[in-house]
Amino acid sequence: MIHYLRGKVEFKDDRMATIEVGGLGYKVFCSPSTLGSLTEGKEIKLYTYLHLREEAAELYGFLTPKELEMFEVLNDISGIGPKTAMMLASFGSLQRLKEVIEKEK
């Protein structure tokens, strides 16, 4: 597994960033809050999750190990895919996620 990437942000858009590490560019899907923390041309460390499917391999990136851990817990729930888990994990903690859910009721 790829636990983290440390490299330069070469490009980012509203869904992903390209991180250059040792001459290779890794496409990493990130939440909007994570992408907002990235600056093109600057070095970053992202903790990653490699999602393997029949037709593709996708990397998901997170700023902290805790955010990655929350993503992994959410991703293991039946019916929640990695893109949804990534968005939910961006709230940072289960307590914060619960607060947002309660506020939306």
N, C-alpha and C positions, 0 to 999 in steps of 0.2 A: 504494500500500500504506500501511497504518497501521503505522509503525515502533514507536511507543510512545504510551502514554496517560499523562498526568499529571493527576490529579484526586483527588477525595474518594471514599473507599469509602462508598457509601450502604448497601450490603447485602452479606452473604455467607452462603453455606450450605456444604454439604460438597462441592460440585462447581464453584461459580462465584461471582463477585463482580460487583456492579454498580458501575461507576466513573462518577461524574458529571464530565463535562468540558464546560464552557461551556454548561450547561443541558441537555445530552444525557446519558442514562444508557446506558452500554455494558455489555452482558452479556459477561463475559470468563470462559472456562473456565480453571481453574488447578489445579495439583496440590495435594494436601493440605498439603505443606510450604509452598508459596507462600501458600495461604489462611491458614495458621497465623501468617504474618508480617503479615497485613493486620488493621487495626483499623478498625472502623466509625467514621466521622466524621473519620478522619485522611487526610491527603494521601499519595498513593503514585505512583510511576512504575513502570509495567509495560511491558516490551518485548513486542510482540505479533506474532502470526502470524495472517493472515486466511485461513481455509480455506473455499474456495468449492466448493459442491456444487450439483447441480441444484435441490434442494429447500430449501437453506439456506445461509446465510453464517455462519460461526462464528469468533469471536476467541478465541485462546489467549494467555494472559499468563504472563510470566516475569520474575523479579526482576533478572536480569542478561543482558547480551548473550551471554555464554558459554552460559548455559542455553538461550537461544533458538537459538543456533547448533547446539548438540547436538540439540535438538528437530528442527531442519530436516534434519540429517543422518539421524537415525533415521526421520523421517517419509518420507524418500525411499526407504527400503528397502521393497521389495515385500512386502506382507502385514502391514506395520505401519501402522496408522491413526494419526490425530492424537491420539486419547485415550491410546493405548498409548505413543506417542512422548513425550507430555507426562509420563506417569508415569515413564518411563525417564530422561528428561532431568532430572527432579527430583533425581537422584543427584548432579548437578553436574559430573561429569567422566567420561570414558570409563574412567579408572583406577578410580574409585570404583564405577562400574557393574560392572566386571570383578571387583572385590573382593566385591561383594554376590553376584554369580552364583557365584563360586567357593565362597563361604561356604554357599550353599544346596545345593551338590552333595552 
